[in-house]
């Protein structure tokens, strides 16, 4: 829980009162701007690379993006744990615990991302070969990744600080962190790629600088503006790691399901040539930008539900889930309309032709509608994260990535590259719909636990006496015995 700059007093949990729909709109809206900024970095890179007119280079960016997707999913999973645990601690009024956990979370994020990022460098060639990359395309992808994989700690720390800011309701500063990084990329890309003639190497250098800016601004917001970090206590690190692990562990496992499915789709599309891979790569980078509001819901809904759960306001948890789904439906409808009307502009902007253009047109006209169901899965996962049913989130995500992707994409591959994408959309829609049904049932069950005449929990600036919900929050946010750690966790979907 932060200390305000003006008075030094403890900031209150702001989501336990007021309009839930407004909270969802503000958190998702500002979160989307920041999230779009993160993915806009990749989209901007692909845009400038496509201007070179080399299909092999564009395809290399696509293959590299799949590897980067695994890295980003790891970081997102960890940030979900950070946001959920810190938000619950904030809702329960435990200031010093929130600060200590914030510090421990950054240390753990940095350590894990160093191991994963640098470790990936030793397996780039076999990984790219398994994805279907060959010849010049594989060589270019490996060259790009050999630079960017070592900067994963910068990306992880930047995303972790953004999650900490969201956990205390500072959506604007959280947005600024990622927005600044995207701005750096937009400025540096044309200078390095074209001005200095560095091509794909210039895009890699731009990504390194962008991630450095991301981490620097995030740390400034957390350490200087909010003073959210406490003194690092090595003796408590293991306990904090267990507390975060109850949420982040399954979240990482769940989020890794999405890139696993994406890897299979990339492999299936690769058999149709570099043009098909370039088209699929364009769609992959366009999707989180076009549906940024939907992707942002996973991170935005979590703190809202968590604070209300920590304050014992169960009915507001149910209402928050409902309002989040309404927001998602409206967001997808608008994005689909814009894509359908602007598909010609997009195809020309990315210099797409032949099969690449056909795939982009198919997505903008029809497949974008599948996000009504994918968005439902994002919201459902956020509720599973914070309502103590993480295995459901893990099951749905892995189900979508395996049973909902592999057989459908394999079947579709018999009808060409378009069939692969259609099969993927159909399978994921089935699991998205099922997840929404289960999430509503769990929220309704929780709401029935609150007495009809129970007064809402007060919003206090000082720690409050634990209710049963506070006790549950505390159990998640404090060190637990090993046996208890296996009982609960959280996870969410990401792009």
Secondary structure, DSSP 8 states (H G I E B T S, - for coil): --B-TTT--B---GGGSS-HHHHHHHHHHHHHHHHHHHHHHHHHHHHHHHTTT-HHHHHHHHHHHHHHHHHHHHHHHHHHHHHHHHHHHHHTT-HHHHHHHHHHHHHHHHHHHHHHHHHHGGGHHHHHHHHT--HHHHHHHHHHHHHHGGGHHHHHHHHHHHHHHHHTT-HHHHHHHHHHHHHHHHHHHHIIIIIS--THHHHHHHHHHHHHHHHHHHHHIIIIIS-------HHHHHHHHHHHHHHHHHHHHHHHHHHHHHHHHHHHHHTT-HHHHHHHHHHHHHHHHHTHHHHHHHHHHHHHHHHHHHTT-HHHHHHHHHHHHHHHHHHHHHHHHHHHHHHHHHHHHTT--HHHHHHHHHHHHTGGGGHHHHHHHHHHHHHHHHTT-HHHHHHHHHHHHTTTTHHHHHHHHTT-HHHHHHHHHHHHHHHHHHHHHHHHHHHHHHHTTS-TT-------SS-----HHHHHHHHHHS---HHHHTT--------
